[in-house]
Amino acid sequence: MRHKVAGWKLGRTTSHRRSLLRNLVTSLILEERVETTVPKAKAMRPQVEKMITLGKRGDLAARRQAHAYLMTSAAVDKLFDTIGPRFGDRNGGYLRIVRTGWQKGDGADKAFIELLGSEKVLDEKRQKRAETRAKRTAEAKKAMEEAEAPQAGAEEGGEEKK
């Protein structure tokens, strides 16, 4: 029995597990939504909540502690500038874990782990991606039409010579 045994081992060595969780926490802070397996999402939840609590404190010591754990300074900046103030009046419960289905290879449960209130940011990202995709398709169509125009002119000129 696992009485009083805290945490998740995730089938990894200590250093591998620590770097995996650091990478996941950094990605979640930067992207505000990450898809992973359910055990990994549950293992990273306490770490993310500690980082958000540091972001809410906002002093230099908290910034240094967050910088020691997170992988990039961009994540630290986002944590203290946008995420910390967003949860200023909330005492815990900053995350949502939404189960999505199963992983194709091994059947592991998959889940989205996301920050509460990130719906607006995710919608903006989705809209930007759609606009970029539409712009790229329009450019590709234009390039194809321009490429076909000289060929059509060459074919018409060749028929006139006959």
C-alpha positions in Angstrom: 0.0 0.0 0.0 1.1 3.6 -0.7 0.1 5.2 2.6 1.7 8.6 3.2 3.8 8.3 0.0 3.6 11.8 -1.7 4.1 12.6 -5.4 4.3 10.7 -8.6 7.3 8.8 -9.9 6.1 8.7 -13.5 8.5 5.8 -14.3 11.5 8.1 -14.4 14.7 8.8 -12.4 14.7 11.7 -10.1 16.6 14.0 -12.4 14.5 13.1 -15.4 11.3 13.6 -13.5 12.4 17.0 -12.2 13.4 18.2 -15.7 10.2 16.9 -17.2 8.1 18.8 -14.7 10.2 21.9 -15.1 9.7 21.8 -18.8 6.0 21.1 -18.5 5.5 24.0 -16.0 7.5 26.4 -18.2 5.4 25.4 -21.3 2.1 25.8 -19.4 3.1 29.3 -18.3 4.1 30.3 -21.8 1.3 28.7 -23.7 -1.4 28.7 -21.0 -2.7 25.3 -22.2 -0.8 22.0 -22.6 -1.9 18.5 -23.6 -0.2 15.7 -21.7 -1.1 12.5 -19.9 -3.3 12.6 -16.8 -0.6 11.5 -14.3 1.8 14.1 -15.6 -0.9 16.8 -15.4 -1.7 15.8 -11.8 2.1 15.7 -10.9 2.7 19.2 -12.3 -0.4 20.8 -10.7 1.3 21.6 -7.3 4.4 23.0 -9.0 2.4 25.3 -11.2 0.3 26.5 -8.2 3.6 27.3 -6.3 4.9 29.3 -9.3 1.6 31.3 -9.6 1.8 32.0 -5.8 5.3 33.3 -6.3 4.0 35.4 -9.2 1.3 36.9 -7.0 3.9 37.8 -4.3 5.9 39.7 -6.9 8.9 40.6 -4.9 12.6 40.1 -5.9 13.0 37.0 -3.8 10.0 35.4 -5.4 11.2 36.3 -8.9 14.6 34.7 -8.1 12.9 31.5 -6.9 10.8 31.3 -10.0 13.8 32.0 -12.2 15.6 29.1 -10.5 12.8 26.7 -11.4 11.5 27.9 -14.7 13.5 27.2 -17.9 13.3 30.6 -19.6 13.3 34.2 -18.5 10.3 34.8 -20.9 8.3 32.4 -18.7 9.3 34.3 -15.6 8.4 37.7 -17.1 5.0 36.4 -18.2 4.4 34.8 -14.8 5.0 38.1 -12.9 3.5 40.5 -15.5 0.3 38.8 -16.6 -0.5 35.6 -14.8 0.3 36.7 -11.2 -2.0 39.8 -11.3 -4.7 37.8 -13.1 -5.1 35.5 -10.0 -4.4 38.3 -7.4 -7.7 37.8 -5.5 -7.9 34.0 -5.9 -6.7 31.6 -3.2 -5.6 28.5 -5.1 -7.3 26.4 -7.8 -5.6 28.1 -10.7 -5.7 25.2 -13.1 -8.3 23.0 -14.9 -7.5 19.4 -16.0 -9.8 18.3 -18.9 -9.6 14.7 -20.0 -9.6 14.3 -23.7 -9.3 10.7 -24.6 -6.5 8.1 -25.1 -3.1 8.2 -26.6 -2.8 6.1 -29.7 0.4 4.2 -29.0 -0.1 2.9 -25.4 -3.7 3.9 -24.5 -2.7 6.3 -21.8 -5.3 8.8 -20.7 -4.7 12.2 -22.3 -5.7 15.6 -20.8 -5.5 19.3 -21.3 -4.2 21.2 -18.4 -4.9 24.9 -18.6 -4.9 28.1 -16.6 -8.3 29.4 -15.6 -9.2 32.5 -17.6 -7.0 31.6 -20.5 -10.0 31.2 -22.9 -9.6 34.7 -24.3 -5.9 34.2 -25.0 -6.5 30.8 -26.6 -9.2 32.3 -28.8 -6.9 35.1 -29.9 -4.2 32.6 -30.8 -6.7 30.5 -32.8 -7.9 33.5 -34.7 -4.4 34.6 -35.5 -3.6 31.2 -36.8 -6.7 31.2 -39.0 -5.8 34.6 -40.4 -2.2 33.5 -41.1 -3.4 30.3 -42.7 -5.9 32.2 -44.9 -3.1 34.7 -45.9 -0.8 31.8 -46.9 -3.4 30.1 -49.0 -4.2 33.4 -50.8 -0.5 33.9 -51.5 -0.2 30.3 -52.8 -3.2 30.7 -55.1 -1.8 34.0 -56.4 1.6 32.4 -57.0 0.0 29.5 -58.9 -2.0 31.8 -61.1 1.1 33.8 -61.9 3.0 30.6 -62.7 0.1 29.4 -65.0 -0.2 32.7 -66.8 3.2 32.5 -68.7 2.5 28.9 -69.5 -0.9 29.7 -71.0 0.7 32.5 -73.1 3.4 30.2 -74.4 0.9 27.6 -75.4 -1.2 30.1 -77.2 1.8 31.4 -79.1 2.8 27.9 -80.0 -0.6 27.2 -81.5 -0.5 30.4 -83.6 2.8 29.3 -85.3 1.3 26.1 -86.5 
